[in-house]
């Protein structure tokens, strides 16, 4: 989600697990939209929400209030059914909830210094993980992966990532991703790859989870910038695209399939080559950087952006045979002014 206002009207925004819907939380309530056409499918005006998470295309939501109304405490998680309009279950915590992720088997609740894992069907708590202070509520969850991998920051002073298997309830590995503390991270759909960015914001890295020491580096820019979000393309096999938004107001696109498949192709956008295998030492002599690599066969990509001031924008990236690229804005509308079909 890109920031474009010092006084945000949208308090949170999230896509569901298969990117078919997205939800926003505002100071008035929350809204659910279809991703392919931007149609408003559900809204509820009952107060401010800081977290709204969907379970695929089901009627189940995980919602957390922003604390602006006494009844919507930021320490209370509500599982809400949009069909019946009823709260199915509530969980209360001692401190504010920073993030929530879930799938059909697991519910993950992130606090500042603890993370809880629940069985979604029985709502019994399976694990309580003591974590490094996580004031931003950073986490990444791969609900479609075999282990339903969860990634959490493991340090306040360095970009260390703990990968946890929520199925087996055990740590999988720890990745030394960056020198600086983490600012953003996301799994690919299959959980095989993890993208990370640090507070420095100049380098974005893609890590092969099964080999915690293997990573690929992409330079976002020369000057520091806050990375607001990272997102892989929806491919279920190898991720083909990675998108980053930043405080500079720019959106960066990195094409990955040439790199991750180990194939090399020269293009006008290629500044240097990455070897087939890298144990990334995080120093210039030991890694190479790619600027927006365009692989063969990629001609068009659609990118959806939600801004803090409540706008939905769909861009199309076109790539010619000569590897010239261009953006075009396909759609733009105000999410806060949209009227439901049911109205």
C-alpha positions as CSV (number, residue, x, y, z in Angstrom):
1,X,0.0,0.0,0.0
2,X,1.5,3.3,-1.1
3,X,1.4,6.4,1.1
4,X,0.3,9.6,-0.4
5,X,-1.1,11.6,2.6
6,X,0.2,12.6,6.0
7,X,-3.4,12.1,7.4
8,X,-4.4,8.7,6.0
9,X,-8.1,8.0,5.3
10,X,-7.4,4.3,4.8
11,X,-6.0,2.7,8.0
12,X,-5.2,-0.7,6.5
13,X,-5.5,-2.6,3.2
14,X,-4.9,-6.3,2.4
15,X,-5.5,-8.7,-0.5
16,X,-6.9,-12.2,0.3
17,X,-4.7,-15.2,-0.2
18,X,-5.5,-15.7,-4.0
19,X,-5.6,-12.0,-4.8
20,X,-9.3,-12.2,-5.9
21,X,-10.5,-9.7,-3.3
22,X,-9.1,-6.9,-1.2
23,X,-10.3,-5.2,2.0
24,X,-9.7,-1.8,3.4
25,X,-10.3,-0.5,7.0
26,X,-11.2,3.1,7.5
27,X,-12.2,5.4,10.4
28,X,-15.8,4.6,9.6
29,X,-15.7,0.8,9.1
30,X,-14.4,-1.6,6.5
31,X,-15.1,-2.5,2.9
32,X,-14.5,-5.5,0.6
33,X,-13.9,-5.2,-3.1
34,X,-13.4,-7.5,-6.1
35,X,-9.8,-7.2,-7.3
36,X,-10.5,-7.8,-11.0
37,X,-13.1,-5.0,-11.4
38,X,-13.0,-2.9,-8.2
39,X,-16.6,-3.6,-7.5
40,X,-17.7,-3.0,-3.8
41,X,-19.1,-6.3,-2.5
42,X,-19.5,-5.6,1.2
43,X,-19.3,-2.7,3.7
44,X,-20.0,-2.2,7.4
45,X,-20.0,1.2,9.1
46,X,-19.4,0.6,12.8
47,X,-16.1,2.4,13.6
48,X,-12.4,2.5,12.9
49,X,-10.5,-0.7,12.0
50,X,-6.7,-1.1,11.9
51,X,-6.7,-4.8,10.7
52,X,-9.1,-6.5,8.2
53,X,-8.0,-9.9,6.8
54,X,-10.0,-12.2,4.6
55,X,-9.9,-16.0,4.4
56,X,-9.7,-16.6,0.7
57,X,-13.2,-15.9,-0.8
58,X,-15.1,-17.1,2.2
59,X,-17.4,-15.1,4.4
60,X,-14.9,-15.2,7.3
61,X,-12.9,-12.1,8.3
62,X,-10.4,-11.4,11.0
63,X,-10.9,-7.8,12.2
64,X,-9.3,-5.6,14.9
65,X,-10.4,-2.2,15.9
66,X,-8.2,0.9,15.9
67,X,-9.2,1.9,19.4
68,X,-11.0,5.1,18.5
69,X,-14.2,3.7,19.9
70,X,-14.4,1.9,23.3
71,X,-16.1,-1.2,21.7
72,X,-13.3,-1.6,19.1
73,X,-10.2,-2.3,21.2
74,X,-6.9,-2.8,19.4
75,X,-6.3,-5.7,21.9
76,X,-9.4,-7.7,20.7
77,X,-9.5,-9.9,17.6
78,X,-12.9,-10.7,16.2
79,X,-13.6,-13.5,13.7
80,X,-16.6,-12.1,11.8
81,X,-19.0,-13.6,9.4
82,X,-20.1,-11.2,6.7
83,X,-23.1,-13.3,5.7
84,X,-24.7,-13.5,9.1
85,X,-23.2,-10.2,10.3
86,X,-22.2,-11.9,13.6
87,X,-19.1,-12.2,15.6
88,X,-18.2,-15.9,15.7
89,X,-15.3,-15.7,18.2
90,X,-13.3,-13.1,20.0
91,X,-9.8,-13.3,21.4
92,X,-8.5,-10.7,23.9
93,X,-4.8,-9.9,24.5
94,X,-2.9,-7.9,27.0
95,X,-1.3,-5.6,24.4
96,X,-2.3,-4.2,21.0
97,X,-2.5,-6.6,18.1
98,X,0.0,-5.6,15.4
99,X,-0.9,-8.1,12.6
100,X,-3.1,-11.1,11.9
101,X,-2.6,-13.8,9.2
102,X,-4.6,-17.0,8.7
103,X,-5.5,-19.8,6.3
104,X,-7.9,-22.7,6.6
105,X,-5.8,-24.4,9.3
106,X,-3.9,-21.8,11.2
107,X,-4.5,-18.4,12.7
108,X,-1.5,-16.2,13.5
109,X,-1.7,-13.2,15.9
110,X,1.4,-10.9,16.1
111,X,1.9,-8.7,19.2
112,X,4.9,-6.5,19.9
113,X,7.0,-9.1,21.6
114,X,5.0,-12.3,21.2
115,X,3.3,-14.3,18.3
116,X,0.5,-16.7,18.9
117,X,-0.4,-19.6,16.6
118,X,-4.0,-21.1,16.8
119,X,-5.7,-24.0,15.2
120,X,-8.4,-22.2,13.2
121,X,-11.0,-25.0,13.5
122,X,-10.9,-25.5,17.3
123,X,-9.4,-22.1,18.1
124,X,-7.1,-23.8,20.6
125,X,-3.7,-22.1,21.0
126,X,-0.9,-24.3,19.6
127,X,2.2,-22.1,20.2
128,X,3.4,-19.0,21.9
129,X,6.6,-17.5,20.4
130,X,8.7,-14.9,22.2
131,X,10.0,-12.6,19.5
132,X,12.3,-9.6,19.2
133,X,10.3,-6.3,19.8
134,X,8.2,-5.9,16.7
135,X,6.7,-2.4,16.9
136,X,5.7,-2.4,13.2
137,X,4.0,-5.9,13.3
138,X,6.2,-7.1,10.5
139,X,5.4,-10.7,9.4
140,X,4.9,-12.8,6.3
141,X,2.8,-15.8,5.9
142,X,2.7,-18.4,3.1
143,X,-0.7,-20.1,3.6
144,X,-0.4,-22.2,0.5
145,X,2.9,-23.7,1.4
146,X,3.3,-27.2,2.8
147,X,4.5,-25.9,6.1
148,X,2.4,-22.7,6.1
149,X,5.6,-20.8,6.7
150,X,5.7,-17.8,8.9
151,X,8.5,-15.2,8.8
152,X,9.2,-12.8,11.8
153,X,11.9,-10.3,12.6
154,X,14.6,-11.9,14.8
155,X,16.5,-8.7,15.7
156,X,15.9,-5.0,16.3
157,X,19.4,-4.0,15.1
158,X,19.9,-6.3,12.1
159,X,17.8,-7.7,9.3
160,X,17.5,-11.3,10.7
161,X,14.5,-13.3,9.8
162,X,13.1,-16.3,11.7
163,X,11.2,-18.8,9.4
164,X,8.7,-20.9,11.4
165,X,6.8,-24.0,10.3
166,X,3.3,-23.4,11.7
167,X,2.2,-27.0,10.7
168,X,5.0,-28.8,12.5
169,X,5.2,-26.0,15.1
170,X,9.0,-25.7,14.9
171,X,11.6,-23.3,13.6
172,X,12.8,-24.0,10.1
173,X,15.7,-21.7,9.7
174,X,17.0,-18.2,10.3
175,X,18.0,-15.9,7.4
176,X,20.6,-13.1,7.7
177,X,18.9,-10.9,5.2
178,X,20.3,-7.4,5.7
179,X,22.7,-5.3,7.8
180,X,19.9,-2.9,8.8
181,X,16.6,-3.8,10.6
182,X,13.8,-5.1,8.4
183,X,11.2,-2.8,6.8
184,X,9.1,-5.3,4.7
185,X,8.9,-8.9,3.7
186,X,6.7,-11.3,1.8
187,X,6.6,-14.9,0.7
188,X,5.9,-16.1,-2.8
189,X,2.6,-18.1,-3.2
190,X,4.3,-21.4,-2.8
191,X,6.4,-20.4,0.2
192,X,9.7,-21.2,-1.6
193,X,10.9,-17.7,-1.8
194,X,11.0,-14.8,0.6
195,X,11.6,-11.2,-0.4
196,X,12.9,-8.7,2.1
197,X,13.9,-5.1,2.4
198,X,15.6,-3.2,5.2
199,X,15.1,0.2,6.7
200,X,17.9,1.4,4.4
201,X,15.7,0.6,1.4
202,X,18.3,0.5,-1.3
203,X,18.5,-3.2,-1.8
204,X,15.7,-5.8,-2.2
205,X,16.7,-9.4,-1.7
206,X,15.0,-12.7,-2.7
207,X,15.9,-15.7,-0.6
208,X,15.5,-19.4,-1.4
209,X,13.9,-20.6,1.9
210,X,15.1,-24.2,1.6
211,X,18.7,-22.8,1.4
212,X,18.8,-20.0,3.9
213,X,22.2,-18.7,2.8
214,X,21.2,-18.4,-0.9
215,X,19.8,-15.0,-2.0
216,X,19.6,-12.7,-5.0
217,X,20.0,-8.9,-4.7
218,X,18.3,-6.2,-6.6
219,X,19.1,-2.5,-6.3
220,X,16.0,-0.3,-5.8
221,X,18.0,2.9,-5.8
222,X,21.1,4.8,-4.5
223,X,19.4,6.9,-1.8
224,X,17.6,5.6,1.2
225,X,13.9,5.2,1.0
226,X,11.3,3.5,3.2
227,X,9.9,0.4,1.5
228,X,6.1,0.3,2.3
229,X,5.3,-3.0,0.7
230,X,6.6,-6.0,-1.4
231,X,4.5,-8.2,-3.5
232,X,5.2,-11.3,-5.7
233,X,3.2,-12.0,-8.7
234,X,0.5,-14.7,-8.2
235,X,2.3,-17.6,-10.0
236,X,2.0,-20.8,-8.1
237,X,5.2,-22.3,-9.5
238,X,8.1,-19.8,-9.8
239,X,7.4,-16.2,-9.0
240,X,7.8,-14.1,-12.2
241,X,7.6,-10.6,-10.8
242,X,8.3,-8.7,-7.6
243,X,6.9,-5.2,-7.0
244,X,8.1,-2.7,-4.3
245,X,6.5,0.6,-3.3
246,X,8.4,3.2,-1.4
247,X,8.3,6.6,0.3
248,X,9.8,8.1,-2.8
249,X,6.5,7.7,-4.5
250,X,7.9,5.3,-7.0
251,X,7.0,1.7,-7.8
252,X,9.8,-0.7,-8.7
253,X,9.3,-3.9,-10.7
254,X,11.8,-6.8,-10.8
255,X,11.3,-9.7,-13.2
256,X,12.5,-12.9,-11.6
257,X,11.9,-16.0,-13.7
258,X,15.1,-15.6,-15.8
259,X,17.1,-15.2,-12.6
260,X,15.5,-18.0,-10.6
261,X,15.6,-20.5,-13.5
262,X,19.3,-19.8,-13.9
263,X,18.9,-18.6,-17.5
264,X,20.6,-15.4,-18.7
265,X,19.5,-13.0,-21.4
266,X,21.0,-9.7,-22.3
267,X,18.7,-6.7,-22.6
268,X,18.9,-2.9,-22.6
269,X,17.6,-3.0,-19.0
270,X,20.3,-5.4,-17.8
271,X,23.1,-3.7,-15.9
272,X,25.0,-6.8,-14.7
273,X,24.6,-10.5,-14.3
274,X,24.0,-12.7,-11.3
275,X,25.7,-16.1,-11.3
276,X,23.5,-19.2,-11.2
277,X,24.2,-19.7,-7.5
278,X,25.1,-17.1,-4.9
279,X,25.9,-17.3,-1.2
280,X,25.2,-13.6,-0.7
281,X,27.9,-12.0,1.4
282,X,26.2,-8.6,1.3
283,X,29.4,-6.9,0.0
284,X,29.8,-5.4,-3.5
285,X,32.6,-7.7,-4.6
286,X,30.5,-10.8,-3.7
287,X,27.2,-10.0,-5.3
288,X,25.8,-8.4,-8.4
289,X,22.8,-6.2,-8.9
290,X,20.1,-6.2,-11.5
291,X,17.9,-3.3,-12.5
292,X,14.4,-4.3,-13.7
293,X,15.5,-7.4,-15.6
294,X,13.0,-8.3,-18.4
295,X,13.0,-12.0,-19.3
296,X,11.9,-13.5,-22.6
297,X,8.2,-14.1,-22.9
298,X,7.0,-11.4,-20.5
299,X,5.0,-8.9,-22.4
300,X,2.4,-7.5,-20.1
301,X,1.7,-7.3,-16.4
302,X,-1.1,-5.7,-14.3
303,X,-0.3,-4.0,-11.1
304,X,-2.9,-3.0,-8.5
305,X,-2.1,-0.2,-6.0
306,X,-4.1,1.0,-3.0
307,X,-3.1,4.4,-1.6
308,X,-3.5,5.7,2.0
309,X,-5.8,8.5,0.7
310,X,-8.3,5.8,-0.5
311,X,-7.5,5.5,-4.3
312,X,-7.4,2.2,-6.3
313,X,-5.2,2.3,-9.3
314,X,-4.5,-0.4,-11.9
315,X,-1.4,0.0,-14.1
316,X,-0.4,-2.1,-17.1
317,X,3.3,-2.6,-17.8
318,X,4.0,-3.3,-21.5
319,X,7.3,-4.7,-22.7
320,X,8.2,-4.7,-26.4
321,X,10.3,-7.2,-28.3
322,X,13.2,-4.8,-28.1
323,X,12.8,-4.7,-24.3
324,X,11.5,-1.2,-24.1
325,X,9.0,-0.8,-21.3
326,X,6.2,1.6,-20.6
327,X,3.4,2.1,-18.0
328,X,-0.2,3.0,-18.6
329,X,-2.9,3.8,-16.0
330,X,-5.9,1.6,-16.8
331,X,-8.3,2.5,-14.0
332,X,-8.5,4.8,-11.1
333,X,-11.3,5.5,-8.6
334,X,-11.9,6.5,-5.0
335,X,-12.5,3.5,-2.8
336,X,-14.2,5.7,-0.2
337,X,-16.8,7.0,-2.6
338,X,-17.7,3.7,-4.2
339,X,-21.3,2.7,-3.8
340,X,-22.2,-1.0,-3.2
341,X,-24.2,-2.9,-5.8
342,X,-26.6,-3.7,-3.1
343,X,-27.4,0.0,-2.4
